[in-house]
């Protein structure tokens, strides 16, 4: 549940993003930002061209088949197949995905049994930087704005120092006053 402070912070960040869009475009009308006729995201400003979003999710290593998956056509006189009770595997891995308006830039899978911390997240950001260099030439020169949530590894001092060192803007959804490089 969002508190009133969280709601106000989101409104303030959104207002700053809109102001930045207006400054980048030199006009007061932001209606040109949206989805183009082909369904592609279209924007005529540098903010959205430089925005990279990142998020984590758990991925199960195997998913048992559903009843529909296990249905087979057979002759009425053929023997009944035995079904064993299958449970979802307890084994799962953490996947971190970074993408922009053009598509996925990096998919990083954390090895099984490891947890993400600030040092690991910074090494993932190093891999992201190399992926940007390969897949989005020129973006590092123009400047990257990283959008991620305020999970502990993202808001740790080590991560904030990494973002400052490389000059990446940070538009995380936590308190803007405590974040260097916040929009």
Secondary structure, DSSP 8 states (H G I E B T S, - for coil): ---HHHHHHHHHHHHHHHHHHHHHHTSS--TT-EE-TTS-EE-SSHHHHHEEEEEEEEEES-----HHHH-----TTS-----------S-EEEEEEEEETTEEEEEEE--TT----HHHHHHHHHHHHHHHHHHSTTHHHH--EEE----HHHHSHHHHHHHHHTT-EE--SS-GGG-TTB-
